[in-house]
Amino acid sequence: MKNLVYQLDRPGGVFTAVEEEIGEPGPGEIRLRTLRTGVCQSDVVIYRQGLSRIRSWPAVILHEASCRVDAVGTGVSKFAVGDLVGLGCDIPCGDRDCIYCGDHGTGDWTSCPNTQATGHEFPGFARRFAILPSWFVELGPVVKFDPSVSPDHACYLEPLACNLEGMTRVGNCIENRVVVLIGAGSQSALALQSAMAMGARKVIVVNRGAERLERLLRPREQHDARSLEIQAIERTKAGFGLLQKIEEREFAHRPLPLHYELARQLLHCEEGIIPVENAIDIDGHGRSVQEIFTAYCLILA
C-alpha cells in the first residue's frame, strides 16, 4: 500500500510530500495511522537550524502524535486494530539485552549510550502510516486510550508527561502550595491545569506581554468556576516596575536585591524567610528569599 511521508530535506529547507510503499506488520509489530500531531519546540529547532541527533537527511520529524492501530502482526496481544494510542518521545535503543532498555533493563532509556527518540534518531510521525518494531511495541511508550478520548487530546500525551515529570519530581510540592509559572506558553498552559488538578492553593503566572497571559487565562475564566486564585503578572506594565522591560537573559544578571524584592512581591512575604508552606523545599525547612533566588539566577544564567 502507499504511504504519504513528509520529508524535511535539510535545516531551513522545505517539506516535500513523498509516496512510499509500506508493507504489513511483521511478528510482534503494529502499523499505525497518524491522526494528529503537535509541534514541539525541538521540531522548530530541527526545522530552523538542525540538530546533531538527526542522523540523516531528509528527516521525518514530529513526535507528539496520536494514532489509530491500523494492523497488527502475529503474536501481538496488547493492541488491536482500531485502538487509539498516544506515544512518548524517548524510546528504547532496540537492544533486548541492554541494561537500560532491554527486557530486564532499568527502564532509564535516556542513560543508554544509544538513546534515541521519535522524530530524532527514529523517524517521526510526519507520515500517514508507521510500523513500530516489536521491541517498540513491547517495551516502548505506547499508551492505549479509552475510545471516548479525542485524538486531539491524546496527541498531548508526551508534552503532558514531560510536564508532570517535572512537577512531581519533588514529592508533595504542589498541593496547597503557591506555584509560580514563568512564561505563559504551551507548557505553562499544561502546568496551570495540572497545578489546579493537583490542589495548588495559588498559581502565579508571570509573562513579558499581556497577549499570552490573556490567551492562557481565558479558558479558565470560561470553564473553571473553582475558587483557586490565579494571579497574572505582566512584566512590562509599570505597576510591576521591578521587571519593567527586563529581558530574560538580562534578568539573570541583575543585582540580587532586585530578585529579593521580586520574591517578596510574588509570594507576599514581608520578612526574608518564606514560610515552608509557600516554598518548594525537599528537606522540609523554610528557605530565605535570597537562597531561592540565588539558585534561580544560576539556573537562568
NULUM-670587 format. One line per field, with one value per residue (C-alpha): y, z, x; chain; residue number from 0. Coordinates in nm, 3 decimals, padded with zeros to 5 digits. Layout:
N
v (Y / ...)
w (Z / ...)
u (X / ...)
chain (A / ...)
resi (NUM / ...)
END
This chain:
301
v (00.000 / 00.362 / 00.573 / 00.954 / 01.084 / 01.449 / 01.478 / 01.781 / 01.798 / 01.998 / 02.254 / 02.563 / 02.368 / 02.258 / 01.975 / 01.753 / 01.502 / 01.169 / 00.848 / 00.528 / 00.167 / 00.030 / -00.336 / -00.537 / -00.551 / -00.848 / -01.068 / -00.854 / -00.534 / -00.292 / -00.048 / 00.292 / 00.553 / 00.905 / 01.107 / 01.420 / 01.565 / 01.855 / 02.071 / 02.073 / 02.339 / 02.075 / 02.036 / 02.410 / 02.388 / 02.098 / 02.286 / 02.614 / 02.503 / 02.125 / 01.901 / 01.670 / 01.386 / 01.377 / 01.100 / 01.156 / 01.394 / 01.414 / 01.373 / 01.278 / 01.482 / 01.535 / 01.318 / 01.445 / 01.202 / 01.024 / 00.730 / 00.455 / 00.094 / 00.002 / -00.354 / -00.593 / -00.865 / -01.219 / -01.254 / -00.902 / -00.913 / -00.565 / -00.386 / -00.447 / -00.289 / 00.032 / 00.115 / 00.483 / 00.526 / 00.808 / 00.787 / 00.914 / 01.066 / 00.889 / 00.523 / 00.215 / 00.160 / -00.169 / -00.399 / -00.650 / -00.724 / -00.357 / -00.292 / 00.026 / -00.051 / -00.430 / -00.675 / -00.676 / -00.328 / -00.038 / 00.149 / 00.456 / 00.482 / 00.827 / 00.694 / 00.447 / 00.549 / 00.454 / 00.652 / 00.752 / 00.940 / 00.955 / 01.243 / 01.238 / 00.918 / 00.722 / 00.859 / 01.077 / 01.088 / 01.338 / 01.043 / 00.876 / 00.530 / 00.397 / 00.044 / 00.004 / -00.280 / -00.548 / -00.402 / -00.065 / -00.235 / -00.440 / -00.202 / 00.146 / 00.432 / 00.336 / 00.412 / 00.289 / 00.535 / 00.481 / 00.524 / 00.827 / 01.023 / 01.262 / 01.220 / 01.596 / 01.532 / 01.205 / 01.371 / 01.576 / 01.266 / 01.334 / 01.706 / 01.646 / 01.360 / 01.591 / 01.849 / 01.610 / 01.457 / 01.797 / 01.884 / 01.555 / 01.522 / 01.665 / 01.496 / 01.699 / 02.020 / 02.132 / 02.053 / 02.354 / 02.549 / 02.856 / 02.767 / 03.026 / 02.974 / 03.179 / 03.232 / 03.173 / 02.937 / 02.593 / 02.417 / 02.672 / 02.600 / 02.234 / 02.325 / 02.558 / 02.286 / 02.028 / 02.253 / 02.316 / 01.944 / 01.870 / 02.109 / 02.416 / 02.695 / 02.973 / 02.995 / 03.297 / 03.333 / 03.576 / 03.671 / 03.950 / 04.056 / 04.067 / 03.876 / 03.533 / 03.586 / 03.665 / 03.365 / 03.136 / 03.253 / 03.294 / 02.925 / 02.919 / 03.211 / 03.045 / 02.686 / 02.675 / 02.806 / 02.688 / 02.938 / 02.881 / 03.217 / 03.275 / 03.586 / 03.712 / 03.947 / 04.120 / 04.209 / 04.516 / 04.701 / 05.000 / 04.862 / 04.583 / 04.817 / 04.587 / 04.390 / 04.670 / 04.598 / 04.343 / 04.064 / 03.709 / 03.694 / 04.042 / 03.948 / 03.662 / 03.903 / 04.176 / 04.254 / 04.015 / 04.281 / 04.304 / 03.929 / 03.953 / 04.229 / 04.037 / 03.727 / 03.926 / 04.069 / 03.736 / 03.540 / 03.828 / 03.784 / 04.076 / 03.905 / 03.738 / 03.383 / 03.226 / 03.005 / 02.636 / 02.610 / 02.868 / 02.723 / 02.413 / 02.255 / 01.889 / 01.899 / 02.049 / 02.372 / 02.732 / 02.897 / 03.256 / 03.452 / 03.515 / 03.142 / 03.061 / 03.339 / 03.289 / 02.932 / 03.060 / 03.303 / 03.028 / 02.823 / 03.114 / 03.204)
w (00.000 / -00.049 / 00.240 / 00.235 / 00.409 / 00.463 / 00.443 / 00.551 / 00.311 / 00.533 / 00.817 / 00.699 / 00.398 / 00.268 / 00.337 / 00.044 / 00.027 / -00.092 / -00.164 / -00.042 / -00.025 / 00.319 / 00.389 / 00.652 / 01.009 / 01.091 / 01.401 / 01.713 / 01.510 / 01.468 / 01.192 / 01.298 / 01.106 / 01.225 / 01.331 / 01.496 / 01.576 / 01.792 / 01.717 / 01.984 / 02.023 / 01.927 / 01.593 / 01.540 / 01.621 / 01.379 / 01.107 / 01.157 / 01.229 / 01.252 / 01.543 / 01.585 / 01.679 / 01.325 / 01.174 / 00.809 / 00.579 / 00.458 / 00.801 / 00.919 / 01.228 / 01.473 / 01.784 / 01.967 / 01.796 / 01.840 / 01.610 / 01.530 / 01.519 / 01.155 / 01.153 / 01.394 / 01.337 / 01.470 / 01.842 / 01.933 / 02.229 / 02.385 / 02.091 / 01.845 / 01.518 / 01.593 / 01.922 / 01.981 / 02.108 / 02.212 / 02.201 / 02.403 / 02.251 / 02.426 / 02.330 / 02.399 / 02.189 / 02.048 / 02.210 / 02.413 / 02.629 / 02.705 / 03.080 / 03.036 / 02.754 / 02.741 / 02.867 / 03.212 / 03.196 / 03.436 / 03.206 / 03.218 / 02.838 / 02.830 / 03.016 / 02.737 / 02.514 / 02.216 / 02.334 / 02.066 / 02.026 / 01.774 / 01.533 / 01.602 / 01.555 / 01.494 / 01.216 / 01.346 / 01.259 / 00.975 / 00.775 / 00.720 / 00.838 / 01.057 / 01.151 / 01.505 / 01.555 / 01.815 / 02.074 / 02.047 / 02.086 / 02.388 / 02.571 / 02.437 / 02.540 / 02.354 / 02.558 / 02.467 / 02.531 / 02.604 / 02.287 / 02.446 / 02.438 / 02.148 / 01.925 / 01.973 / 02.341 / 02.300 / 02.096 / 02.404 / 02.599 / 02.552 / 02.643 / 02.938 / 03.059 / 03.043 / 03.238 / 03.510 / 03.543 / 03.635 / 03.866 / 04.058 / 04.081 / 04.434 / 04.643 / 04.767 / 04.605 / 04.454 / 04.686 / 04.896 / 04.784 / 04.576 / 04.220 / 04.011 / 03.633 / 03.445 / 03.094 / 02.952 / 02.664 / 02.587 / 02.872 / 03.118 / 02.986 / 03.078 / 03.407 / 03.505 / 03.453 / 03.627 / 03.927 / 03.963 / 03.940 / 04.198 / 04.452 / 04.436 / 04.667 / 04.435 / 04.087 / 03.977 / 03.606 / 03.500 / 03.135 / 02.944 / 02.749 / 02.802 / 02.492 / 02.602 / 02.956 / 02.824 / 02.593 / 02.874 / 03.129 / 02.903 / 02.906 / 03.285 / 03.316 / 03.087 / 03.207 / 03.564 / 03.848 / 04.132 / 04.384 / 04.326 / 04.298 / 03.974 / 03.967 / 03.632 / 03.621 / 03.302 / 03.325 / 03.105 / 03.298 / 03.505 / 03.804 / 03.821 / 03.782 / 03.917 / 03.594 / 03.356 / 03.013 / 03.152 / 02.910 / 03.043 / 02.985 / 03.126 / 03.425 / 03.508 / 03.564 / 03.755 / 04.111 / 04.375 / 04.567 / 04.270 / 04.288 / 04.663 / 04.624 / 04.343 / 04.561 / 04.837 / 04.592 / 04.428 / 04.749 / 04.966 / 05.226 / 05.449 / 05.603 / 05.447 / 05.526 / 05.313 / 05.527 / 05.447 / 05.304 / 05.042 / 04.946 / 04.747 / 04.962 / 04.973 / 05.328 / 05.475 / 05.605 / 05.520 / 05.299 / 05.261 / 04.958 / 04.887 / 04.880 / 04.650 / 04.402 / 04.402 / 04.288 / 04.039 / 03.888 / 03.850 / 03.654 / 03.426 / 03.367)
u (00.000 / 00.105 / 00.229 / 00.248 / 00.563 / 00.657 / 01.035 / 01.239 / 01.532 / 01.771 / 01.780 / 01.598 / 01.478 / 01.140 / 00.897 / 00.821 / 00.534 / 00.672 / 00.482 / 00.648 / 00.545 / 00.466 / 00.401 / 00.219 / 00.350 / 00.571 / 00.559 / 00.519 / 00.484 / 00.193 / 00.110 / -00.023 / -00.218 / -00.130 / -00.435 / -00.292 / 00.048 / 00.157 / 00.461 / 00.732 / 00.998 / 01.253 / 01.072 / 01.110 / 01.483 / 01.530 / 01.343 / 01.530 / 01.887 / 01.905 / 02.004 / 02.302 / 02.067 / 01.926 / 02.135 / 02.048 / 01.867 / 01.598 / 01.440 / 01.092 / 01.012 / 00.720 / 00.684 / 00.373 / 00.138 / -00.191 / -00.254 / -00.502 / -00.380 / -00.428 / -00.291 / -00.118 / 00.137 / 00.121 / 00.178 / 00.058 / -00.183 / -00.151 / -00.313 / -00.590 / -00.699 / -00.892 / -00.716 / -00.638 / -00.282 / -00.052 / 00.325 / 00.618 / 00.929 / 01.220 / 01.223 / 01.439 / 01.751 / 01.615 / 01.874 / 01.673 / 01.983 / 02.063 / 02.099 / 01.892 / 01.647 / 01.623 / 01.365 / 01.524 / 01.676 / 01.633 / 01.395 / 01.619 / 01.638 / 01.796 / 02.105 / 02.171 / 02.468 / 02.250 / 01.946 / 01.701 / 01.376 / 01.095 / 01.135 / 01.509 / 01.711 / 01.390 / 01.163 / 00.880 / 00.512 / 00.501 / 00.371 / 00.036 / 00.142 / 00.425 / 00.525 / 00.658 / 00.908 / 00.838 / 01.077 / 00.896 / 00.558 / 00.661 / 00.895 / 00.828 / 00.599 / 00.280 / -00.033 / -00.381 / -00.665 / -01.031 / -01.243 / -01.412 / -01.083 / -01.037 / -00.728 / -00.682 / -00.617 / -00.428 / -00.152 / -00.061 / 00.038 / 00.410 / 00.426 / 00.192 / 00.413 / 00.718 / 00.525 / 00.411 / 00.758 / 00.894 / 00.604 / 00.623 / 01.000 / 00.986 / 00.720 / 00.423 / 00.544 / 00.210 / -00.081 / -00.185 / 00.122 / 00.197 / 00.301 / 00.486 / 00.489 / 00.748 / 00.612 / 00.265 / 00.341 / 00.204 / 00.386 / 00.251 / -00.099 / -00.046 / 00.124 / -00.162 / -00.421 / -00.202 / -00.142 / -00.513 / -00.590 / -00.317 / -00.466 / -00.241 / -00.357 / -00.247 / -00.096 / 00.107 / 00.176 / 00.448 / 00.487 / 00.659 / 00.348 / -00.026 / -00.141 / -00.019 / -00.148 / -00.494 / -00.490 / -00.375 / -00.632 / -00.935 / -01.035 / -01.006 / -01.245 / -01.496 / -01.481 / -01.350 / -01.563 / -01.339 / -01.214 / -00.841 / -00.670 / -00.483 / -00.269 / -00.142 / 00.154 / 00.265 / 00.632 / 00.612 / 00.342 / 00.452 / 00.259 / 00.516 / 00.808 / 01.077 / 01.060 / 00.975 / 01.127 / 01.374 / 01.462 / 01.510 / 01.885 / 01.931 / 01.717 / 01.951 / 02.237 / 02.057 / 02.174 / 02.041 / 01.839 / 01.604 / 01.537 / 01.490 / 01.232 / 01.060 / 01.025 / 00.864 / 00.612 / 00.534 / 00.488 / 00.361 / 00.634 / 00.723 / 01.024 / 01.324 / 01.209 / 00.938 / 00.712 / 00.754 / 00.403 / 00.498 / 00.835 / 00.928 / 01.196 / 01.292 / 01.426 / 01.107 / 01.261 / 01.189 / 01.445 / 01.542 / 01.433 / 01.799 / 01.879 / 01.589 / 01.653 / 02.030 / 01.963 / 01.706 / 01.956 / 02.216 / 01.962 / 01.874 / 02.236)
chain (A / A / A / A / A / A / A / A / A / A / A / A / A / A / A / A / A / A / A / A / A / A / A / A / A / A / A / A / A / A / A / A / A / A / A / A / A / A / A / A / A / A / A / A / A / A / A / A / A / A / A / A / A / A / A / A / A / A / A / A / A / A / A / A / A / A / A / A / A / A / A / A / A / A / A / A / A / A / A / A / A / A / A / A / A / A / A / A / A / A / A / A / A / A / A / A / A / A / A / A / A / A / A / A / A / A / A / A / A / A / A / A / A / A / A / A / A / A / A / A / A / A / A / A / A / A / A / A / A / A / A / A / A / A / A / A / A / A / A / A / A / A / A / A / A / A / A / A / A / A / A / A / A / A / A / A / A / A / A / A / A / A / A / A / A / A / A / A / A / A / A / A / A / A / A / A / A / A / A / A / A / A / A / A / A / A / A / A / A / A / A / A / A / A / A / A / A / A / A / A / A / A / A / A / A / A / A / A / A / A / A / A / A / A / A / A / A / A / A / A / A / A / A / A / A / A / A / A / A / A / A / A / A / A / A / A / A / A / A / A / A / A / A / A / A / A / A / A / A / A / A / A / A / A / A / A / A / A / A / A / A / A / A / A / A / A / A / A / A / A / A / A / A / A / A / A / A / A / A / A / A / A / A / A / A / A / A / A / A / A / A / A / A / A / A / A / A / A / A / A / A)
resi (0 / 1 / 2 / 3 / 4 / 5 / 6 / 7 / 8 / 9 / 10 / 11 / 12 / 13 / 14 / 15 / 16 / 17 / 18 / 19 / 20 / 21 / 22 / 23 / 24 / 25 / 26 / 27 / 28 / 29 / 30 / 31 / 32 / 33 / 34 / 35 / 36 / 37 / 38 / 39 / 40 / 41 / 42 / 43 / 44 / 45 / 46 / 47 / 48 / 49 / 50 / 51 / 52 / 53 / 54 / 55 / 56 / 57 / 58 / 59 / 60 / 61 / 62 / 63 / 64 / 65 / 66 / 67 / 68 / 69 / 70 / 71 / 72 / 73 / 74 / 75 / 76 / 77 / 78 / 79 / 80 / 81 / 82 / 83 / 84 / 85 / 86 / 87 / 88 / 89 / 90 / 91 / 92 / 93 / 94 / 95 / 96 / 97 / 98 / 99 / 100 / 101 / 102 / 103 / 104 / 105 / 106 / 107 / 108 / 109 / 110 / 111 / 112 / 113 / 114 / 115 / 116 / 117 / 118 / 119 / 120 / 121 / 122 / 123 / 124 / 125 / 126 / 127 / 128 / 129 / 130 / 131 / 132 / 133 / 134 / 135 / 136 / 137 / 138 / 139 / 140 / 141 / 142 / 143 / 144 / 145 / 146 / 147 / 148 / 149 / 150 / 151 / 152 / 153 / 154 / 155 / 156 / 157 / 158 / 159 / 160 / 161 / 162 / 163 / 164 / 165 / 166 / 167 / 168 / 169 / 170 / 171 / 172 / 173 / 174 / 175 / 176 / 177 / 178 / 179 / 180 / 181 / 182 / 183 / 184 / 185 / 186 / 187 / 188 / 189 / 190 / 191 / 192 / 193 / 194 / 195 / 196 / 197 / 198 / 199 / 200 / 201 / 202 / 203 / 204 / 205 / 206 / 207 / 208 / 209 / 210 / 211 / 212 / 213 / 214 / 215 / 216 / 217 / 218 / 219 / 220 / 221 / 222 / 223 / 224 / 225 / 226 / 227 / 228 / 229 / 230 / 231 / 232 / 233 / 234 / 235 / 236 / 237 / 238 / 239 / 240 / 241 / 242 / 243 / 244 / 245 / 246 / 247 / 248 / 249 / 250 / 251 / 252 / 253 / 254 / 255 / 256 / 257 / 258 / 259 / 260 / 261 / 262 / 263 / 264 / 265 / 266 / 267 / 268 / 269 / 270 / 271 / 272 / 273 / 274 / 275 / 276 / 277 / 278 / 279 / 280 / 281 / 282 / 283 / 284 / 285 / 286 / 287 / 288 / 289 / 290 / 291 / 292 / 293 / 294 / 295 / 296 / 297 / 298 / 299 / 300)
END
